[in-house]
Amino acid sequence: MERQSLPNATTSLILGILSVVTCICYGVIGLPLGIIAFVLGNKALKVYHENPKDYKGSGNANAGKALGIVGIILNLLFIVFVILAFYKIGLENIQNPELMQQRMNEILGE
């Protein structure tokens, strides 16, 4: 019997890559992609470990799971950064470019 490719392994890899690439989209796009990549990679690895003789290598599932974790961490860090920026600069200052420049100069000590 021919060994089949692992289900959802490639999907996990693609979603993991997209999660890392879209981490600068305020975490709105990349965070769910990273979570889905991690879950799909984890499920694919469980299927592989149950019947390793039935499936080809688990490299895509491992890579997708790892990229999902990296994407989750990067997206969460970016979300925290955006929240801190709003806190430090203030929402009213962000809406006015002159006030934002003045506030940024105050923060940076210029």
NORKA-V83949 format. One record per residue. SS is DSSP state (2 for helix, 1 for strand, 0 for the rest). PSI is psi in radians with two decimals (* if undefined). OMEGA is omega in whole degrees, 0 to 359 (none if undefined). Layout:
ss = (SS SS)
psi = (PSI PSI)
omega = (OMEGA OMEGA)
//
This chain:
ss = (0 0 0 1 0 0 0 0 2 2 2 2 2 2 2 2 2 2 2 2 2 0 0 0 0 0 0 0 0 2 2 2 2 2 2 2 2 2 2 2 2 2 2 2 2 2 2 2 2 2 0 0 0 0 1 0 0 0 2 2 2 2 2 2 2 2 2 2 2 2 2 2 2 2 2 2 2 2 2 2 2 2 2 2 2 2 2 2 2 0 2 2 2 2 2 0 2 2 2 2 2 2 2 2 2 2 2 2 0 0)
psi = (2.36 2.44 2.37 2.82 2.63 2.20 2.43 0.04 -0.81 -0.65 -0.73 -0.74 -0.81 -0.79 -0.61 -0.75 -0.80 -0.60 -0.76 -0.72 -0.64 0.33 -0.33 0.23 0.77 0.30 -0.09 -0.67 -0.82 -0.60 -0.88 -0.62 -0.70 -0.71 -0.78 -0.71 -0.73 -0.80 -0.80 -0.70 -0.69 -0.76 -0.73 -0.69 -0.62 -0.74 -0.73 -0.75 -0.41 -0.69 1.28 -0.39 -0.33 -0.31 2.67 3.11 2.77 0.38 -0.77 -0.67 -0.75 -0.79 -0.71 -0.71 -0.78 -0.77 -0.58 -0.74 -0.79 -0.75 -0.71 -0.82 -0.82 -0.73 -0.70 -0.71 -0.70 -0.67 -0.76 -0.73 -0.78 -0.73 -0.76 -0.65 -0.77 -0.67 -0.80 -0.76 -0.66 2.45 -0.70 -0.54 -0.55 -0.57 -0.35 1.99 -0.64 -0.76 -0.63 -0.73 -0.74 -0.77 -0.70 -0.68 -0.65 -0.75 -0.73 -0.12 0.51 *)
omega = (181 179 181 176 185 181 178 180 180 177 178 179 180 179 177 177 179 178 179 182 184 182 179 178 178 178 184 182 188 183 177 178 178 179 180 179 179 181 180 178 178 179 180 178 177 178 181 182 176 182 183 181 183 187 174 184 184 184 179 179 178 180 179 178 180 178 175 178 179 179 178 181 180 180 178 177 179 177 178 178 180 179 178 178 177 181 183 185 182 183 181 178 179 182 179 185 181 178 179 178 179 180 178 177 177 181 182 177 179 none)
//
